[in-house]
Amino acid sequence: MDFKFSFKMNVEDDSGDDKEKESLNSSQPDSLITPPCICYSIKDILDNQNSFDDYIYTIESIKINEVCLYFIQPCFENMSLSENNEQPDKKPEGTKRNCYEEPTKCSRLTQSNVLDTSDLVPNVYEGGLKVWECTIDLVKFLQGLDLDGKIVCDLGCGIGLPGICAAAKNAKHVVFQDFNDFVITKATGMSVILNSWINENVFKIGSNSERVVDNEEIDVRFKSYIDTIKKEDISKWNKFAFISGDWSTAASAIREKVDVILMAETIYSISSYEKLHDLIKNILTKEGVAYVAAKSFYFGVGGGVQLWTDFVKKKNVFRIDSVQIIDAPLKREILKMSWF
């Protein structure tokens, strides 16, 4: 059975109640209205690239224990970031765009003063293009888990290495969620395709193959594969789904509850704790677990392991335990959440 997502639009009828709601909504400032999440399939990810010849990127790799994971690092030389994740204007039909070109309107923060100078800008760019330390911790931890047949959700996924690892461990379905749409469409989705292709055609993740396949060779062969992928049976990609948008609206995009939630570096902002907790509560099966990889404290933004633990305990919905401590100058931990 394919994994189902809610694409239902809020179509209003002509009743007076709807007009009253419209009036109430129109009185709210735009900055207080959270836009709905956007759902993507692999086909949507591929269609988003326009022409692959115009897609500028590098292929990076990281070896974590015996697992070698690859990921796409897009080049956003001309990209602009918009507040509230607003989409840039569409160009006239038939006009090509290298990744994201300068939009003609919106409040903009350019690549030079965001991606080059800051790991994140709240509600604009949430750090999804960087491989964080706790992401590596979580991937290492996952190597000891049985995820066979599980439905897994990688929340705040960024590039998506934990979710990619879960797929390699035979998870039934994997959902990737990140705040920024350009992270999902240009980095996460393409990295999922890349690793799936490598596992099937180059070598198996975790194999002891003596032959080293360098990234340049992979790049050439991957481009050739992308040229033919749309002609293949796309149904084999139905195990993957992607969501961009805020945690406050993400639950409505998932119809089927998940068995395992993976989160790395997601608890840095105390102001997001309520909506993150609500999201976990809404999408996790009663037998499910959530794993949170995080630092003891996040300087400058205020969150951390103890603050999140205290918040969860106060809510009294989930049991929360530390299952691994990583000894480092700034201590890191992996927490396990399960229902009482």
Order of alpha helices (4+ residues) and beta strands (2+ residues): alpha-beta-alpha-beta-beta-beta-beta-alpha-alpha-beta-alpha-beta-alpha-alpha-beta-alpha-beta-alpha-beta-alpha-beta-beta
